Every structure is written in C-alpha cells, then in structure tokens.
C-alpha cells in the first residue's frame, strides 16, 4: 500500500515541477533559460509516464495478490472438505469418494467423481435411469464421465403374455 502513496507523492512533485517550468517559460528572458525549461518539461513528462506505468503495474500486482489469496482460501477449504470423504470401492470394481457418515453434518450420503476429486473439484455423481451390466449408471455433471456400479439390479421376469404368445400357432 505504501507504493501507492509513493506514486501519489511522485505525481504531486511532478505537478509542482510542471508549474515551475510554466513559470520559467513565461519569463521570456534568456534563450538558455527557455531551452532548459523545455528540457526540464520533457524530463517531467517522461517521469509522469514512468509513474503512470508503475501505478498500472501496481494495480495488476494488487489484483494478482487478491486472486491468489482467494485461490489459497479455496484450496484450504477444499483440503478441509475432502477429509470428509473416503476412497470407496463399489462392485464391479469402480472407485468413488464416498461421504463418511460420521462427517455428513446433515448432508445426505453421496459419492464424488474420482476424476474431479483428484482435480480439486467437488462434483456429486448423479444417478441416471440407465442400467449397464445390471448396475445403475451415475453421471458426473462436471467432467461428463459415467460410472456403472452398485448392487446388481434384479433381472426382469418375462411377461406371461409374451410367453403365451406363439406367432406360429394362432388360434
């Protein structure tokens, strides 16, 4: 923050120097005085440009620090939150991160996508109506991966009407 104060003081000093140059140029005396005043004015303009550049860089750095602090806070929060999950194996060998019941804090038990978890994201797997190899398919809304796991779905019994139907012997 002190850099911003210094930059402001630099601008004020340059403003005073600019006023002095204007005063010198108004004297209309010696040509040498006029030449020196013009040189001084150029130096002042160069210093103002440098201060403006420094102020812009300071703003960029301040924004970068703010963003890094925000990201760091998010990482600390994620580091704390991810301890609530355990890597869990579901049949037929699918791994997800399941919320530990003792860490639920009123949340329903759910599983997180392992790919997103490893990337520092919390993406809850969503059940679909699709069944593959008699296992319910879950879908990750973030990375779009699908996982078929859990208890086997019961086999559907053939309908009696279909069993009774014989297209070759109608009658």
Secondary structure, 3 states (H helix, E strand, C coil): CHHHHHHHHHHHHHHHHHHHHHHHHCCCCCHHHHHHHHHHHHHHHHHHHHHHHHHHHHHHHHHHHHHHHHHHHHHHHHHHHHCCEEEEEECCCEEEEEECHHHCCCCCCCEECHHHHHCCCCCEEEEEEEEECCEEEEEECCCCCEEEECCCCCCCCCCHHHHHCCCCCCC
